Amino acid sequence: MPGLFFSHNHPTELKEADCKLGEGKVHKRKQKAFGADLKSYLKSMLPHLESSNKSNTINVMLSAEEVMQWSQSLEKLLASQSGQVAFREFLKSEFSEENIEFWLACEDYKKTKSDHLQDKAEKIYEEFVQIDAAKQINIDYHTRKATAKKAQDPTFTSFDEAQKTVYVLMERDSYPRFLKSEAYLNLLNKLQVNGVKRNTVGTGQTSKIRVNFKCTCCTISGSKTHMFSLFRRMSPNICCLCKLFREDENRITSKVSLEEVLQWSQSFEKLMTTKYGPIIYKTYLKTEYSDENIEFWLACETYKKIESRRKRISVAKRIFKNYIQPQAPKEINIDSPAREAIIRNIQEPTQFCFDEAQRIVYMHMERDSYPRFLGSEIYQKLKHRPSD
């Protein structure tokens, strides 16, 4: 099965630079895991749930307007301290929190006094940049080599190129997924609800109204409680959260060429190796409540690219916790021998320890959901849409 989205580095050619620096110092139950991790954080973000422990706690006050600003750009998101925290929690669910941690470390580094640059540069290099670093970032070979050289005689701009590379990766990859994640949308919705509650206290008005409708994006027909303010600026048949989903979906589907869409029907491998195939296919699997399959498959593809032993062990245990262990929040359907083999090897995982489970999941998708996807409304609409 081919790898997706990640380039290989050349670790052997960086040994010398690593040594020199060393001498100087002598991405329902599918979403429940992530939701559980954020539960306490979300509570702290809601203005009406401030902590009573005022002596040691800084109460974070957030408005729906601020959270909505996060969707304007990654720059807006990272400019907000609360945005940084929320985005980092999301990246944890995708096993890539090292990206924002490195970016923030670089921002802090630029504010360092000159006489402390050397120590901080060495710490950042050893933690994020060098081969087999505990939180090794995914940058190209030339950037890694150049950063290693600059870190030996550090200036305030030593990590700028690497920081820019990581920023672009987050902006193009993780950030769009964050905006349509359950954690972000739930936070926005809770703040909208809380805002209306505060505005109607003591007025005798009802903060919620019962609306009988069928949301054209996601809801089942029948009564659903919505905030009146959510409907004021949009169609009465599309809720606020679905509007965000729809805008993102239209943005993606508008970029998919007919040529690529037709390739998806040639084979499952073609679908999984095209640019937008996995994204659209995951959207379909969500309608079948089986998106854990493609999430696991993609997580395995990412895992196999990890060069750092320490990070491999950490990510392997998180993949095991999310997808493999009994009663895992996104437990995949694999046979007992495959599961037991992973359990035996999870303490010292190799690059290929999930290969058999990944092969089984790939086969399930290829034989089961892939044929249904080709006959689905999602695929047929893309296939038969009018030409531009």
N, C-alpha and C positions, 0 to 999 in steps of 0.2 A: 504494500500500500504506500503510495507516494506521500511525502511530507508536504505540509502546507505552510506558507507564509514566513518561514524563518530561514535565515541564511546561516551558513556555517562559518565559524571563525578558524583561525590557524593557531592553536595553543602553543605548539612547539616553538614557533618563532618569537614568542614573547618571553621565554624563560629568562633570557639575559636581562631584559628590562626589569622583570620581576625581582631578580636577584639584586640588582643595583639598588633598587628602591628599598629592598629589605635591609641591605647593609646600612643605609642611611638612618635606620631606626634601631638597629640591633633587635478570574468571565469563568393553593394546592400543594403537594409535598415537594415538587421540584424546586420551589423557591424558599422552602421553609428553613433550610440551613442558613442561608444568607440572611433571611429575615430574622432568625433567632439571634444571630451574631449582632445585628444592628438594633435589637429591641431596646436595650438600655440606652443606646445612643439616641434613637429616635425620641424616646421619652424625654431625654434631657433637652432636645431641640424644641419641644413644644412649650410655648410660653406659659400655658396654664398648668404645666407639670414641673415647675421649678423645684429644685431640691430644698428641703428645709434645713440642710446643713450649710449655713451661710458662711461659717468660719473658714472652711477649707474648699469650698466649691464656688467656681465662677459660673453664674447662671448665664447660659448662652441664649440670647434672644434672637429668634429668627422670624422673619415674616415671609408670607407666600411670595411677595414681590422679590425678595432677595433670592429665594430658591429658584424662582422662574428666571432670574437673571443668569443663573448658572447655565441655562440652556442656550444662551447667546453665543458663548465661546468658551473654550478651555481656559483662556486668559481670565475671564470673569469668574469662573469656578475656582481657579487657584488663587485669585486675589482675595477670596473669602476664606477665613480660617476654618469656619464650619464646613465650607465646601471642600477644603483639603481633607478634613476628617472623613466626610461622607465618601469622597472619591477613593480614599485609601482603603476604607472598609470594602468598597466594591472591588477594588483591585485584588484584595485578599481572596475574594471568591474566585478570581481568575488566576490565582497563583502568580501575580505580577506586581505585588506591592513594592518590590524593590525599585520600580521605575519612579514612583512619586517620592519615595524615600531618598533616592539619589538626587532627584531634582531639588527637593527641599534642602538637602545637605549642601548642594551647590549654591543655593540662594543664601544660606547661612555663611558659607565659606567666603562669599564676596564681601561680607560685612566684618570679616575677621581683621584684627590688628596685624600689621606687617610682621611683628616678631612671633606671631603664632601661626603663620601661614604654613611653615614646614610641617609642624605636627598635624595640623588639620588635613593637609594635602595627603600625607602618608596614610592617615586614618581612612579618608574617603577612598583612596586608591585601593588599599587592602580590603576594604569592606565591599566595594562595588565594581571595581574595574579589573583588577588582576585576575588571571586564570585561576579557577577554583575558589574565587572569593565567596564568602558566605552568602552574599546577595548579588551575585554577578549579573550585571545588566547586559542586555542584548544589543551590542553595538558592533559595527563592522571592524575588521582586522586593522585597517589603516587608522581608524579613529582610536582604537585601543592602544595601538603602538605609539601614536603621537601623544596621547594622554599620558602614557607611561613615561615618555621622555620629558614632557613638561612638568610632571609631578616631582621629578628629581631636583629641579630648580624652580620651585613654584612661584607663580605670580597670581594676581587676582583673576586672570582669565584662563588659567591652566585647564579648567574643566568645561569651558564654554562650548567647545565643539561636541563633546560627549553629551552635555546637558541639552543642547539643541537637538541632537539625534533622538534622545529619549523623549523629549517634548513632542517631536513630530510623531513618534510611534504612539504615544498616548492620544494625541489629537486625532489621528487617523483611525486608530484601532479601538482602544478601550473607551474613550470619551463618548462616541456615538452609542455604544452599548449601555453605558452608564445612564444616559438620558432616557432610555426606554426600559431600564431595570425596574423591578418591583419596588426596590428600596427607595429610589428617587421619586417615583410616581406616588408611592404611599406617603412619603414625607410631604410632598407638595399638596396632596389631597387632604391630609390631616391639618396642615396649616391653613388651607382654604376653609375647612370646616371650623377650625378654632377661631379664625378671624371673624367669621359671620356670627359665631356664638358671642364673642366679645362685643361686637357692634350692636347686638340686639338685647343685651342685658338691660333690664329695667324699662324697656320700651313696650313690653307687652306683645312684641312681634314674635312670630314663630321663626326659629332659625333654620328649620328644615321644612321642605314641602314634599309631599308625596306626588310623584309623577308617574303616570301610567304610559309607558312607551316601550318600544323596542330600540335599543341603541343600535345604530347601523354598523357599529364596529365589533362590539364584544359582548353585550349583555343579552340575557335571555328575556323573552317578553314577560311583561307583568309589572308589578309595582317595584320601584327602586327609589330609595331616598337619595336625593341629590340636593346640593346647595343651590339656592336660587341664583346666587351670584355667578355660578359656573355657567349659567345658560344665557346670561345677558348679552354676551358678545359672540354667540355662535348659534348654529342651527340647534333647535330644540331636540333633535334626534341624534345628536352626537355629544357625548359627555366630554369634559375637559381632558381627562386622561387619554381617552380614545383619540381625541384630536391630535395630541402629541404623537401617539403611535402612528396615526394615519399620515401625518406630515413626514415622519421618518420613513415610513414604508413607501410613500410616493417618491421620496427623494432617491431611494435605492432602486426601485423598479424602473424609474425613468432612465437610469443609467445602464440597465441591462439591455444588451443588444439582442435582436432576434436570433442572430447567429449563435450566440452563447446559449440562449434558451433552447434552441433546437439540438445543440450538442448534449444537453442533459439527458435526452431520451435515448442517446446512443448506448450509454452504459452508466452504471452507478459510479464507476471510477471517473468518468468524464464530469459527472455532476459534482463530485467531491473535489476535483482539481481545478475547476473554473473559479473565477474571481468572486462571483455572487451566488454560485450554486449552493454552497453550504449555508449561507445566510437565509436564502429563500426556503431551502429544505428544512432548516431548523424552525422557521415560521410554521411550516406545514406540520412538523412533528408535534409542535405545541398544541395543535388542534386535536391531536390523537393522544395527548398526555404522555408522550414518549420521547420528549426532547432530551432526556438524560442520556440517550444512546449517542446522539451526535456530540453532546457536550463531553461525554467520556472519551469518545474517539478523538476529538480535537485536543482534549487535555493530554492524551497519550502522545499525539503528534508533537505537542509542545514539550512534553517531558523528555522525549528522545533527543531533543536538541540541547538539553542542559549539559554543560560541561563540568560545572562545579560539583564535586562529590557531596559537599555539605548541602547545597541547594537541592540536589537530586534526592537525597534522603528526606529532606523536609517536604518537598513537593509530592514524593511517592506516598508519604504517610497521609497527606491531605487528600490525594486521589483515593487512597484506600478508605479513608473516613467518609468521603462524600459519595463514593460509588460502589465499593466492594464489600465492606463489612455488613453483616446481617443488620437489617433495619436502618441502613444508611439513608439519609434524606433523599438521595437520588440513586437508590440501589438499582444496578443493572441486572439483567437476566442472563446469568452465565451458569455453567454446570459446576457441580461440586469439586471435581478435580482441579479445574482452572482456578476456582476461588481458594482452595486449600494451598495450591502452589504459590499463590501470591502471599498468603498469610505466612507461609514458611520463609519467604525471602524478603519480607517487608522491612526487616531490621537492617539488612545490608542490600538494598535494591540495586540491581544492575540496570543498564540502559534499556534492557529488553524485558524487564520483569512483567510488564503488562501486555506483551505482544499477543499471547494466547487469548486473553480476555478481549483485547481489541479486535482480534481476528473474528471471534465469535459474535461480537456486537456488530461488526461490519457485515457479516453474513446475514444476521437478523435483519438489518436495515435493507440490504440488497434484495433479499428474498421476500420480505414482508411489506414494509412501508414504502419502499421505493416504487414498486408497481402501482400502488395506490396514489402516490404523489403524482405520477404521470397522468393519472386520470382525474386528478383533483381540480377543483375550480380555480385554485391558486395558479397551478401550472397552465391550465387551458386558457385562462385570461391573458397570461403573458404570451403564450404561443400564438393566440389569434387576435392580439390587440392591433389596432390600426397602425400603419407605418407612419413615421413622422414626415 
